[in-house]
Amino acid sequence: MKLLLIHSDYIEYETREKAIGDAEEIEKSKDGMEDCLVAFIAIEKRDEENKDAVVSKAREEIKEVAEKIKVNRVMLYPYAHLSSELASSKAAKSILLDLETALKEDFEVKRAPFGWYKAFRISCKGHPLSELSREIVPSREATPEKGVESYWYILTPEGKLIDAENFDFSGHEELKILYEYERKGSRIAIQEPAHIKLMKQLELVDYEGASDSGNFRWYPKGRLIKGLLERYVTEICRDLGGMQVETPIMYDVNHPALSEYVKKFPARQYIVKSDKEYFLRFAACFGQYMIAKDMILSYKQLPIRLYELTHYSFRREQRGELSGLRRLRSFTMPDMHTLCSDIDQAKEEFKRQFIASMKWMDSLGLDYEVAIRFVRDFYEKNEGFAKELVKLVGKPALVEIWDERYFYFVMKFEFNVIDTTKKASALSTVQIDVENAKRFDITYVDENGERRHPFILHASISGSIDRCIYALLEREAIRKERGEKPMLPLWLSPTQLRFIPVSQEFVKDCKEFVEEIERKERGIKIRVDIDDREESVSRKIRDAEREWIPIIIVVGERERESRKFKPRFRRKELEEGKEEYSLEDILTLIKKRTETYPQDRLPLPMLLSQRAKFG
């Protein structure tokens, strides 16, 4: 289904003649509505696959927008011109009537007649939310089978499982946001998240108009941050025992094992035509399954872990869901799959990867909320394990329990970040898969010489690398709202230290300081630059502040003579409590906070006068 939503002062229409033979019979040839949300609707062939899901999703999208713009009137207007893949007239009328009925629970609703040529006049309000487009896809990807319900709880570090509706969220406001978002939140972007402005302002990443929506261009500073994150998560996975592999980005649509996946998620696929049809991968699972299938494995070799940093995974997300780096169509995802002989081994690995994910989130300095999901019988048999995980993280976690399994996993966790729009986004995740080893004929030989299917752990210790940058920027935007100075972690800051000469006379001194730093780095690359532009010192400081430079040193006669400095630290936690710092002190300070992380050199020329502006 395609939707065009317009907040209008009024809409008036008049029917002219039938457009199709089975156009519905009408009582009024003219009608209209004032101060309303007009929903122009095209119902498509794929909507016939799951009419109930389409109606439910469309109702939620229309309701969310109507509530945002504070209207209680909705005009439904069939508008075939929004799509070239229309449903049959019978199915379209049925869906349209069901949607009308569903919306009447909350709104005053009118509907323009189906199957007629109509003339209409409309006046649009003209504010940022007054014209929005949406695409509704009838995928069952995140929809339980009929009869399978979700039950929501909060599990405390003390081991108490409390019905979420009865939990006191005082002091856990973001956990409450996560709960409400998971229960009824929409992934459609209504307002622009703060990180989109920041990623452009900081010259990290931007939209690429010459590509498909949801694909981005990365500038030098953004590419540096992305590269450091990729290297660090790879180090973590290698430390866990992950053996790094590389697999194709496209697969045969009709492959016997893969075709079931393709049919399950039809809306996500990019199809490439060569000698036959291929789909671009939306995860690294497929390639790693194929490798595991061809491996000769004994129980003695388990657990065994395959790891890949997929620089190119593709998901053709709905246009309305695309939202900067939060949800995009081409992304970088670290994927690790661990084969385990039994559930005890799987739980042991799950715990190790849970702890590694905590380490990842801490390295980014991110506040996060925990969600853990179970099939009920698995939870009841492993309740102690669930409590152990929540005790490890040290704060209440949202728990979802299903009566029956309708995904391939029996348990998963996610670390979620809440952004400036009050939406939750999952980063780190691990799942215990009990289905795909059989589907892809992955086996090992047990101690009795019999072939068995292993448990498979799907792990993304970081989640999408692109989304990690979204999370960093969103959380810093929240800090800014609280009156704090935003800053990236020191190990990720494109420039860690900036020298600002008070005049051109002192540029040479700044260069000498940089040379001394380079001689003393001792394996730690310090990213230092010099603002040698013909600008006032106050202007240079303001520009450094806008770039979130962590440490600024102004150099004049006193600094030339004494070789002692009074740095401007962006955050108090960087300070060492000294009145003055030597170059050695600055080096020690930066080294202490960055030596355990990947290193890289400055991504741009050292002198600001030599830099081009991006974007």
RACOR-V103522 format. One record per residue. D_LAST is the distance of its C-alpha to the last C-alpha in whole Angstrom. Layout:
D_LAST  D_LAST
This chain:
35  32  32  30  31  31  32  35  37  39  40  43  44  47  48  49  51  50  48  49  53  53  51  52  55  54  56  53  52  50  48  45  43  42  39  38  36  36  35  35  36  36  39  38  40  39  40  43  43  43  43  44  41  39  41  40  36  36  38  36  33  35  36  33  31  35  35  32  32  36  38  41  41  40  40  40  40  40  38  38  35  32  34  35  37  39  42  46  47  49  47  44  47  48  44  44  47  46  43  45  47  45  43  46  47  44  44  45  45  45  45  45  47  46  47  47  45  44  43  41  39  37  35  32  31  27  26  23  26  28  26  26  26  28  29  33  34  37  37  39  37  37  40  43  46  49  51  49  47  45  47  45  46  45  46  46  47  50  51  51  50  50  49  45  47  49  47  46  43  43  41  39  37  34  37  38  34  34  38  37  34  36  39  37  33  31  28  26  23  25  22  19  19  17  15  13  12  12  10  7  9  10  7  9  9  7  10  11  12  14  16  18  17  17  16  12  10  10  9  12  12  12  14  17  17  18  20  22  23  24  26  28  29  30  32  34  34  36  38  39  41  38  38  35  35  33  34  32  30  32  35  38  38  42  43  46  44  40  41  42  39  37  40  39  35  35  32  30  30  28  31  31  34  36  39  39  37  35  32  29  30  29  30  32  35  37  36  38  41  42  42  44  46  47  48  51  51  54  54  54  51  49  47  45  41  38  35  32  28  27  23  23  25  25  26  26  25  26  23  24  24  20  18  15  17  20  21  20  21  20  21  22  26  28  32  35  38  42  45  48  51  52  51  52  50  47  47  47  44  42  43  42  38  38  39  36  34  35  34  30  30  31  29  26  28  28  30  31  34  36  37  40  42  45  48  51  53  51  50  54  55  52  52  52  49  47  48  48  44  44  46  43  40  42  41  42  41  40  43  43  46  47  51  50  47  45  42  43  43  46  43  40  38  34  32  30  28  28  24  24  25  28  28  29  27  29  28  31  34  37  39  43  43  47  46  44  46  49  47  46  49  48  51  53  56  58  61  63  62  60  57  55  51  49  47  43  41  37  35  31  32  28  27  24  22  18  21  22  18  18  22  21  18  20  23  21  21  24  25  23  25  28  28  27  24  21  21  20  24  24  24  21  19  17  19  22  24  22  25  25  27  29  29  28  32  31  28  31  32  29  28  32  31  28  31  34  31  31  34  35  33  35  33  31  27  26  22  23  21  22  20  22  20  23  22  25  25  25  21  20  22  20  17  18  19  16  15  18  20  23  25  25  28  28  30  33  37  38  36  36  40  40  38  37  34  34  30  28  28  25  28  32  32  31  33  37  39  39  39  38  36  37  34  37  36  32  33  35  33  30  32  34  31  29  32  33  29  27  26  23  22  19  16  15  17  20  19  16  17  16  13  10  7  4  0
